[in-house]
């Protein structure tokens, strides 16, 4: 690389990095640019993202249910693990009691890690409604695990 420029805006909400590259045997000369932006995360943004994630998880559960019915097999179930988290972990993080119940009905397993996550998030809940939701989620998980 011949030269790298980095521009910072005054409020540090935007960073642009540009690298000019010399030609090689495999690459023509050119410029590579990356731009990074800070996204403001207000309550509306957070609620919208939770809603989007909940809808996405619900569509995955629907697909799994349809696949199981069509193939008459349970080789694919709701215990999908991605970076040590399951769909159940994601539903807990979305505070969605109905999705948690649906996942449990379709084979997700309540474990010590899901219980710990619900307890941790419940302890951090800063409003009555949220604390109530986590109490309900924890109750459903404990009933499934120990009931």
N, C-alpha and C positions, 0 to 999 in steps of 0.2 A: 504494500500500500504506500502510495506516495505521500498522501496528506490526509489528515483527519480534522474536521471542523466540528465544534460543538457549540451550539447556540442555546443560551438560556434566556427565557423571557423574564421580565422584571419580577413577576410574582411566583416564579418557579413552578408554574402549572403546566409548562410546556417545555420539552427538551427536544432538540433536533440534532441528530448526529449524522454527518455526511462523510463518507470515505471515498476518495478518488483512487482508482486502482489502475496500475499499469497493465498493459496486455501481457498475457502469458501464452504458453502453448495451448492451454485449454480455455482461456478466457479472453474475450476482447476487452479493450480498455473501457472503463465505464465508471459510473458513480453508484454507490449503494447508499441509500438514505433510510434512516429510521426516525420516526417521530413518536414521542411518548406524551400522553396527556393525562392529567389528573382529572378523574371524574368525581364531581361532587356527589356525595351520597347522603341525600336527605331522607326523611321518613317515606316519602312517596316512592322514591327510587328503590328503597329497601323492600317496601311492600310489593311493588311491581315485580321485582326480581324473585321474591318468594313465591308469588303467584305463578310466574313463568316456570320456575323449578317444579312446583307442585303439579302443574299441568303436564310437564314433561315426564315426571315420575309416574303419574297416573296413566299416561299413554303407554309407557313401558309395561306397566302392570297389565293393562288391557291386552297388549300384544302377547305377553307371556300366557295369559289366561286363554286367549284364542288359539295360540300354538298348542297348548296342552290339550285343548278340546279337539282340535283338528287332527293331531297326531296320536291322541290317546296315550300320551307319555308325560312323565314329569321330569324328563332329562334336563329340561330348562325350567328353572324355578326363580323365585324372587330373591334368592340369596346370592345375587351377583355381587362380587367384590371388586372394588376399584380403589386402588391406593388405600387398602385396609378399611374401607368404608363400604357399607351396603346401602341398598335402596332404603332400608329401614332407618339407617343413620341419617340419610338425607331427609326423610320425612320428618324425623324428630327435629332436625335443624330448621325445618320449614314450619314448625309448630302445628302441624296438621294432624289432629287426632283421627279424623276420618281416614286419611291415607295410611296412617299407622295401623289402624284396625284392618283396613283392606289388605295391606301387605301381610299382616299376621294370618289373615284368613287364607291367603294364597301361598302360604308356606314359608314366609320369612320367619327366622328364628330370633327370639329375644335372647340376648346374651348378656354377660357381665358388661361388655363394652357399650351396648345400647342402653342398659340401665345407668351406667356411669355417665354417659352423655346426657341423658334426660335429667339426672340429678344435678350435673354441673350447670346445664343451661337453666334449669329451674332455680338454682341458687342465684344465678346472675339476673334473673328476670326482675325488671325494675318497675313493673306495674301489676296490679291485681289480676287483670285479665290474663296476662301472659303467665303469671305464676299458677293460676287456675288451670290453664291449658297443660302446663308441664306436669301439674299434679295428676290430671286425668291421664296423660300419656304414660307417666310413671306407673300409675295404677294398672293400666292395661298391660304394660310390659311385665310388671311383677306378677300379675295374675297368669299371664301366659307362661312365664318362666317357672313359677313356683306353684301354679294352680293345677 
